[in-house]
Amino acid sequence: MRILAAMSGGVDSAVAAARAVDAGHDVVGVHLALSRAGGTLRTGSRGCCTIEDALDARRAADLLGIPFYVWDFSERFRDDVIADFVSEYQAGRTPNPCMRCNEKIKFAALLERAIELGFDAVCTGHYATLVSTDAGLELHRAADNAKDQSYVLGVLTAEQLAHTYFPLGTTPSKAIVRAEAAERGLTVAQKPDSHDICFIPDGDTRGWLAEKVGTATGEIVDRTGAVVGSHEGAHAFTVGQRRGLKLGVPAPDGKPRFVLEVRPVSNTVVVGPKEALATREIAGERFSWAGAAPAESEFACDVQIRAHAEPVAARAVVSESGVTVVPEEPLDGVAPGQTAVLYIGTRVLGQFTIDRTVSAVPVDA
């Protein structure tokens, strides 16, 4: 196949490209420039898509003997990922920018251009596997459960899966990938994995959002509506947050309180006991299937609400208005805006953006 290898500058994408070459494919490397901040540099494990990353990707491509290009996707990234991140927080939701990047950039904008240029597939260093069945391709978890990235790939459609290539999915551990990189002479063999949000490399999401949307004093209330504190912008809070609340009125039982809800219209933050974070039902209108859609409108599955969360057995119901999921055990700290990915065994069935949650604990409990 003609393969376009997306090379981030990390060890995973470099080894993935190398394996594509070893498999006999015609491989071209490409690094995505997602920021026009020319002075952006990596700090340890923070940040990605930096100048350093681009140079590391080029060195890897040179060692592999494949053509290499840098494509400027900064405008698409700004419009589809960064702007979405800001608007979601302004709406009182908790977005996942990595999900949006996979959905809008790596497997949409990049894949579209790759196909236009005659490539058969885009190769990435994601840890996930593809299984061919009579019904078509299925997306499954990686062999290394600790590195499994199928959750953030849950947004891919059947058409996109048909043009993807994940050479690392069957690798038992990340240590094997690093050892292979060292054997190949790749300088990124021991490069730290990137963490946090790539466009907020210092990790200060609250400060970054304050610069983008400003501040506005509002009330922090408990579940009965009693005012227990104030804040400088509801956008700085997310469901499940405990630190930084600076409450002026202690809880009657003296226990810590957590953010239960963010109401952007009234600029209000609702707090309460940890037990109230338990969620007995989630639902969303925006959904997609990673391959063939389920045959029945109601089915048993597992639901996962974070990249590294444990899957929880659940019952899902699909209707014209969206997807509703009732877990067998309450989910903890679910926020609107998060992505719920549905699994059957190791297979990724699909995903939806959570719009509505129902607490397992009544207000008067």
Backbone hydrogen bonds, N-H to C=O, Kabsch-Sander energy under -0.5 kcal/mol:
donor,donor_aa,acceptor,acceptor_aa,energy
3,I,1,M,-0.7
3,I,26,D,-2.9
4,L,121,A,-2.5
5,A,3,I,-0.7
5,A,28,V,-3.0
6,A,4,L,-0.7
6,A,123,C,-2.7
7,M,5,A,-0.8
7,M,30,V,-3.0
8,S,6,A,-0.7
14,A,10,G,-1.3
15,V,11,V,-2.4
16,A,12,D,-2.4
17,A,13,S,-2.1
18,A,14,A,-2.1
19,R,15,V,-2.6
20,A,16,A,-1.8
21,V,17,A,-2.0
22,D,18,A,-2.5
23,A,19,R,-1.8
24,G,21,V,-1.9
25,H,20,A,-1.8
26,D,1,M,-2.4
27,V,25,H,-0.9
28,V,3,I,-2.3
29,G,67,P,-3.0
30,V,5,A,-2.5
31,H,69,Y,-2.5
33,A,31,H,-0.6
33,A,71,W,-3.0
34,L,32,L,-0.9
38,G,36,R,-1.5
40,T,37,A,-2.2
43,T,46,R,-1.5
46,R,43,T,-2.4
47,G,195,H,-1.0
51,I,40,T,-1.8
54,A,50,T,-2.2
55,L,51,I,-2.2
56,D,52,E,-2.4
57,A,53,D,-2.4
58,R,54,A,-2.2
59,R,55,L,-2.4
60,A,56,D,-2.0
61,A,57,A,-2.4
62,D,58,R,-2.6
63,L,59,R,-2.1
64,L,60,A,-2.0
65,G,61,A,-1.0
66,I,61,A,-2.1
69,Y,29,G,-1.7
71,W,31,H,-2.5
73,F,33,A,-1.9
73,F,71,W,-0.9
77,F,73,F,-2.6
78,R,74,S,-2.5
79,D,75,E,-2.5
80,D,76,R,-3.1
81,V,77,F,-1.9
82,I,77,F,-2.2
83,A,78,R,-2.6
85,F,81,V,-2.2
86,V,82,I,-2.2
87,S,83,A,-2.5
88,E,84,D,-2.4
89,Y,85,F,-1.8
90,Q,86,V,-2.3
91,A,87,S,-1.3
92,G,89,Y,-1.8
93,R,88,E,-2.7
94,T,336,P,-3.1
100,R,96,N,-1.8
101,C,97,P,-2.4
102,N,98,C,-2.2
103,E,99,M,-2.7
104,K,100,R,-3.4
105,I,101,C,-2.2
106,K,101,C,-2.0
107,F,102,N,-1.7
108,A,105,I,-0.8
109,A,104,K,-1.4
110,L,105,I,-3.3
112,E,108,A,-3.0
113,R,109,A,-1.9
114,A,110,L,-2.5
115,I,111,L,-2.6
116,E,112,E,-2.1
117,L,113,R,-1.7
118,G,115,I,-1.6
119,F,114,A,-2.7
120,D,2,R,-2.6
121,A,2,R,-1.4
122,V,163,H,-2.5
123,C,4,L,-2.5
124,T,165,Y,-1.7
128,A,126,H,-1.1
129,T,140,H,-2.2
131,V,138,E,-2.7
133,T,136,G,-1.6
136,G,133,T,-1.4
138,E,131,V,-2.5
139,L,290,A,-0.7
139,L,348,V,-0.5
140,H,129,T,-3.2
141,R,346,T,-1.8
143,A,169,G,-2.9
145,N,143,A,-1.0
147,K,144,D,-1.0
148,D,144,D,-0.8
149,Q,127,Y,-3.2
153,L,149,Q,-0.6
153,L,150,S,-0.7
154,G,151,Y,-1.6
156,L,153,L,-2.1
158,A,289,W,-0.5
161,L,157,T,-2.6
162,A,158,A,-1.5
163,H,160,Q,-1.7
164,T,161,L,-1.5
165,Y,122,V,-1.7
169,G,166,F,-1.2
171,T,168,L,-1.8
176,I,173,S,-0.5
177,V,173,S,-1.0
178,R,174,K,-2.4
179,A,175,A,-2.4
180,E,176,I,-2.4
181,A,177,V,-2.3
182,A,178,R,-2.2
183,E,179,A,-2.3
184,R,180,E,-1.9
185,G,181,A,-0.6
185,G,182,A,-1.1
186,L,181,A,-2.6
189,A,186,L,-1.5
191,K,188,V,-1.6
195,H,45,S,-2.5
200,I,197,I,-2.1
203,G,200,I,-2.2
205,T,203,G,-1.6
208,W,204,D,-2.3
209,L,205,T,-2.7
210,A,206,R,-2.2
211,E,207,G,-1.7
212,K,208,W,-1.3
213,V,209,L,-2.9
214,G,210,A,-1.9
216,A,232,E,-2.0
218,G,231,H,-1.9
220,I,229,G,-2.7
221,V,219,E,-0.5
221,V,269,V,-2.6
222,D,226,A,-2.2
225,G,222,D,-1.8
228,V,220,I,-3.2
229,G,220,I,-1.2
231,H,218,G,-2.1
236,A,233,G,-1.8
237,F,234,A,-1.9
240,G,259,V,-3.1
241,Q,238,T,-2.1
245,L,242,R,-0.8
248,G,228,V,-2.0
249,V,228,V,-1.6
254,G,251,A,-1.8
258,F,272,G,-3.1
259,V,241,Q,-2.4
260,L,270,V,-3.4
261,E,270,V,-1.6
263,R,268,T,-3.2
267,N,263,R,-0.7
268,T,263,R,-2.3
269,V,219,E,-2.2
270,V,261,E,-2.9
271,V,221,V,-2.8
272,G,258,F,-2.0
276,A,273,P,-1.2
277,L,274,K,-2.0
278,A,275,E,-1.6
279,T,331,L,-3.2
280,R,358,V,-2.6
281,E,358,V,-1.0
282,I,325,V,-2.2
283,A,356,R,-2.0
284,G,323,V,-2.1
287,F,285,E,-0.8
288,S,351,Q,-2.1
290,A,349,L,-1.6
291,G,289,W,-1.5
299,F,316,A,-2.1
301,C,314,A,-2.2
302,D,343,Y,-2.8
303,V,312,V,-2.7
304,Q,341,V,-2.2
309,A,306,R,-1.1
312,V,303,V,-2.3
314,A,301,C,-3.0
315,R,326,V,-2.0
316,A,299,F,-2.8
317,V,324,T,-2.7
318,V,297,S,-3.5
319,S,322,G,-2.8
322,G,319,S,-1.4
323,V,284,G,-2.8
324,T,317,V,-2.5
325,V,282,I,-3.0
326,V,315,R,-2.7
328,E,313,A,-3.2
329,E,313,A,-0.5
331,L,279,T,-2.6
333,G,277,L,-1.4
333,G,331,L,-0.5
334,V,277,L,-0.7
337,G,354,I,-2.8
338,Q,335,A,-2.0
340,A,352,F,-2.9
341,V,304,Q,-2.8
341,V,339,T,-0.6
342,L,350,G,-2.8
343,Y,302,D,-2.9
344,I,347,R,-2.1
347,R,344,I,-1.7
348,V,139,L,-3.5
349,L,342,L,-2.9
349,L,347,R,-0.7
350,G,342,L,-1.2
351,Q,288,S,-2.2
352,F,340,A,-2.0
353,T,286,R,-2.0
354,I,338,Q,-3.1
355,D,283,A,-2.8
356,R,283,A,-2.2
358,V,281,E,-2.3
360,A,278,A,-2.9
365,A,362,P,-1.7
